[in-house]
């Protein structure tokens, strides 16, 4: 097992939603501020090879935890498929190649549930990741992220680069992105329902039919899983991080409306896409390899997220 207290750790995306929770989890395990480096975009554009080369030269990390991504909800994925593919592919490719050149101790890659085939058997098992094409609206993002799985496997076999790969399901929690245009479903719905409640609106409109299902993982649980993978895994076998529980979007909207106190009508715009029909992960491998399982209940996590939004909106 890797002793984190002896490593210089670079966390891409460390100032973001997931990243700040990973930083806090590392600190609970004895990692100090002077061991951590969080590259900021204004200083290092990780899609540019020269900036990645400069990052490794200046920081000289032992461990890289790659969390940075360009991503959004269905709308953002439909508008920026080219950018999302390029940015995520370029970041991963440059970071892994320079990890090899600098012979770092370990590279940790955070994948995405969007990598799974559109019609993968439910619950999704890691062995099914390559058995079909992802849901079309988020395929450029999903394919770019999972291409790095293959790169890490090749680099392990040819160069001996130790790495680990985690595949989190949809995350939510405090510090999430609540922008209605670019956010994922839970923060968008919390903001929409809370705004409607405050304004006294009679109805809200939601995309799709509400029939699709999703699984959600509280961000602090995800951070713990990522740090466990950093410590315990040396081979880039993808490992799902989730709860193993799914909920339809219709039931999700009704639950969030109830928790924020919005009592108006929920209208569905079936002209908009539902996205992937179902998402639910098999998380048995995470339990077997990492001794990890989600701890925060869904309703409890939603209440914490709503409270954070109300305090910080």
C-alpha positions in Angstrom: 0.0 0.0 0.0 1.1 3.5 -0.8 2.1 5.7 2.1 0.5 9.0 1.2 2.4 11.0 3.8 5.6 10.4 1.9 4.3 11.6 -1.5 4.2 14.9 -3.4 0.7 14.8 -4.8 -0.6 16.8 -7.8 -4.4 17.0 -8.0 -5.8 18.2 -11.3 -9.2 19.8 -10.7 -8.3 20.0 -7.1 -10.1 23.3 -6.7 -13.3 22.0 -8.2 -16.4 20.2 -6.9 -14.9 16.7 -6.4 -11.4 18.0 -6.0 -11.9 20.0 -2.9 -13.4 16.9 -1.2 -10.5 14.7 -2.3 -8.1 17.3 -0.8 -10.0 17.2 2.5 -9.9 13.4 2.5 -6.2 13.4 1.9 -5.6 15.8 4.8 -7.6 13.5 7.1 -5.0 10.8 6.2 -2.0 12.9 7.3 -1.2 14.6 4.0 0.0 18.2 4.6 -0.6 21.3 2.5 3.1 21.5 1.4 2.7 18.0 -0.1 -0.2 19.1 -2.3 -0.2 21.0 -5.6 -3.4 22.1 -7.3 -2.7 23.4 -10.8 -5.0 26.3 -11.8 -6.1 26.8 -15.4 -4.7 30.4 -15.6 -1.3 28.9 -14.9 -1.5 25.5 -16.6 -3.8 24.7 -19.5 -3.7 20.9 -19.3 -5.0 20.6 -22.9 -1.6 22.1 -24.0 1.3 19.7 -24.0 3.9 22.4 -23.2 1.9 23.4 -20.1 1.8 19.8 -18.9 5.5 19.4 -19.5 6.1 22.6 -17.5 3.9 21.3 -14.7 5.9 18.1 -14.3 9.2 20.0 -14.4 8.2 22.5 -11.8 6.2 20.4 -9.4 8.0 17.0 -9.7 5.0 15.0 -8.3 5.2 11.5 -7.1 1.5 10.9 -7.5 -1.0 12.5 -9.9 -4.7 12.3 -9.2 -6.4 13.4 -12.4 -9.9 14.8 -11.7 -10.0 17.7 -14.1 -12.6 17.5 -16.8 -14.7 19.6 -19.2 -18.2 18.3 -18.7 -21.8 19.3 -18.3 -25.4 18.1 -18.5 -27.2 16.8 -21.6 -27.5 20.3 -23.0 -23.9 21.2 -22.7 -22.9 17.8 -24.2 -25.1 18.4 -27.2 -23.6 21.9 -27.8 -19.9 21.0 -27.3 -19.2 17.4 -28.4 -16.0 18.4 -30.2 -14.6 20.5 -27.4 -15.5 17.9 -24.7 -13.8 15.1 -26.7 -10.7 17.2 -27.4 -10.2 18.7 -24.0 -10.7 15.5 -22.1 -8.6 13.4 -24.5 -5.8 15.9 -24.6 -5.6 16.4 -20.8 -5.5 12.6 -20.2 -3.0 11.9 -23.0 -0.5 14.6 -22.1 -0.7 13.9 -18.3 -0.1 10.1 -18.7 2.7 10.5 -21.2 4.6 12.9 -18.9 3.9 10.7 -15.9 5.8 8.0 -17.8 8.6 10.3 -18.8 9.1 11.5 -15.2 8.7 7.9 -13.8 6.2 8.9 -11.2 5.0 6.5 -8.5 1.3 6.4 -9.5 -1.2 7.9 -11.8 -4.9 7.9 -10.7 -7.5 8.5 -13.4 -11.2 9.3 -12.7 -13.4 8.0 -15.5 -17.1 8.4 -15.9 -20.3 6.4 -16.0 -20.8 8.0 -19.4 -18.2 5.5 -20.7 -20.7 2.7 -20.4 -22.7 1.5 -23.5 -26.1 3.0 -23.9 -27.8 -0.3 -23.4 -25.4 -2.0 -20.9 -27.1 -4.7 -18.8 -28.2 -3.3 -15.4 -26.5 -3.1 -13.0 -23.4 -2.0 -15.0 -20.4 -4.3 -14.4 -16.9 -3.1 -15.2 -16.5 -6.0 -17.7 -19.3 -4.4 -19.9 -17.6 -1.1 -20.5 -16.4 -2.0 -24.0 -19.5 -4.0 -25.0 -21.2 -1.2 -27.0 -21.3 2.5 -27.9 -22.2 5.1 -25.2 -25.4 7.1 -25.2 -25.0 9.5 -28.1 -25.4 12.8 -26.3 -22.4 12.2 -24.0 -20.4 9.7 -26.1 -17.6 12.2 -27.1 -16.9 12.9 -23.4 -17.3 9.2 -22.3 -15.1 7.8 -25.1 -12.4 10.4 -24.4 -12.3 9.5 -20.8 -12.3 5.7 -21.3 -9.6 5.9 -24.0 -7.3 6.8 -21.1 -8.1 3.4 -19.5 -6.5 1.8 -22.6 -3.5 4.1 -22.5 -2.9 3.4 -18.8 -3.2 -0.4 -19.5 -0.7 -0.1 -22.3 1.7 2.0 -20.2 1.5 -0.4 -17.4 2.4 -3.3 -19.7 5.1 -1.6 -21.7 6.6 0.9 -19.2 5.6 -0.4 -15.8 3.6 2.8 -14.9 1.5 2.0 -11.8 -2.0 3.5 -12.0 -5.6 3.1 -10.9 -8.9 3.9 -12.5 -12.2 4.7 -10.8 -15.6 5.1 -12.5 -17.9 7.2 -10.4 -21.6 7.4 -11.0 -23.3 10.8 -11.1 -22.0 12.9 -8.2 -23.8 15.5 -6.1 -23.3 17.4 -2.9 -22.0 20.8 -1.5 -19.9 23.0 -3.8 -21.5 21.4 -7.0 -22.1 23.5 -10.1 -25.6 25.0 -9.9 -25.6 26.8 -13.2 -28.8 25.9 -14.9 -27.1 25.6 -18.4 -24.1 23.6 -17.6 -24.9 21.7 -14.3 -25.9 18.1 -13.9 -29.4 17.0 -13.0 -29.5 17.3 -9.1 -28.0 20.8 -8.7 -30.1 22.0 -11.7 -33.3 20.6 -10.1 -32.5 21.9 -6.7 -32.0 25.4 -8.1 -35.1 25.2 -10.3 -37.4 23.9 -7.5 -36.0 26.3 -4.9 -36.3 29.3 -7.2 -39.9 28.4 -8.1 -40.7 28.0 -4.4 -39.2 31.4 -3.5 -40.9 33.1 -6.5 -44.3 31.4 -5.8 -44.3 29.9 -9.3 -47.2 27.6 -10.1 -45.1 25.1 -12.2 -41.7 24.1 -13.3 -40.7 22.5 -16.6 -38.3 19.5 -16.8 -36.5 17.9 -19.8 -37.7 14.6 -21.2 -40.4 12.2 -20.0 -39.0 11.5 -16.5 -38.8 7.8 -17.3 -35.0 7.5 -17.4 -33.3 6.3 -14.2 -30.0 7.5 -12.6 -27.9 6.6 -9.7 -26.2 9.2 -7.5 -23.2 9.2 -5.2 -22.6 11.8 -2.5 -19.3 13.6 -3.3 -17.6 12.8 0.1 -18.2 9.1 -0.5 -16.6 9.4 -4.0 -13.6 11.2 -2.5 -13.0 8.4 0.0 -13.2 5.8 -2.8 -10.7 7.8 -5.0 -8.2 8.0 -2.1 -8.6 4.3 -1.3 -7.8 3.5 -5.0 -4.8 5.8 -4.8 -3.5 3.8 -1.8 -4.4 0.3 -2.8 -4.5 -0.2 -6.6 -1.4 -0.4 -8.9 -3.2 -1.7 -12.0 -5.7 0.3 -14.1 -8.6 -2.1 -13.7 -11.7 0.1 -13.8 -13.6 0.1 -10.5 -17.1 1.4 -10.2 -17.9 3.9 -7.4 -21.7 4.1 -6.6 -24.5 3.1 -4.3 -26.1 0.4 -6.3 -29.5 2.2 -6.1 -31.3 3.9 -9.0 -34.2 6.3 -9.1 -36.3 7.6 -12.0 -35.9 11.2 -13.0 -39.7 11.6 -12.3 -39.3 10.3 -8.8 -36.1 12.4 -8.3 -37.9 15.6 -9.2 -40.8 14.8 -6.9 -38.4 14.1 -4.1 -36.4 17.3 -4.5 -39.6 19.3 -4.8 -40.8 17.8 -1.5 -37.5 18.4 0.3 -37.4 22.1 -0.8 -41.1 22.6 -0.2 -42.2 23.4 -3.8 -45.8 22.4 -4.2 -46.5 23.5 -7.8 -47.0 21.4 -10.9 -44.2 19.5 -12.6 -44.4 19.7 -16.4 -42.4 17.5 -18.8 -41.0 18.6 -22.1 -40.9 15.4 -24.1 -39.3 17.2 -27.1 -36.1 17.2 -25.0 -33.9 14.0 -24.7 -34.0 11.7 -21.7 -30.3 10.6 -22.2 -29.2 7.1 -21.3 -32.3 5.0 -20.4 -30.9 3.6 -17.1 -27.9 3.9 -14.9 -27.1 1.6 -12.0 -23.7 0.3 -11.0 -22.5 -3.0 -9.7 -20.2 -1.9 -6.9 -19.1 -5.3 -5.6 -15.5 -4.8 -7.1 -15.0 -1.7 -5.1 -15.9 -3.5 -1.9 -13.7 -6.4 -2.8 -10.6 -4.5 -3.9 -10.9 -1.3 -1.8 -13.0 -2.3 1.1 -15.2 0.7 0.1 -18.9 1.3 0.0 -21.1 4.4 0.1 -22.1 5.6 3.5 -24.3 8.6 3.0 -28.0 7.9 2.4 -29.6 9.6 -0.6 -32.2 11.7 1.2 -29.7 12.8 3.8 -27.2 13.8 1.1 -29.9 15.8 -0.8 -30.8 17.6 2.4 -27.2 18.6 3.0 -26.9 19.7 -0.6 -30.0 21.8 -0.4 -28.8 23.4 2.8 -25.5 24.3 1.2 -27.2 25.9 -1.8 -29.5 27.9 0.4 -26.6 29.2 2.4 -24.4 30.0 -0.6 -26.8 30.9 -3.5 
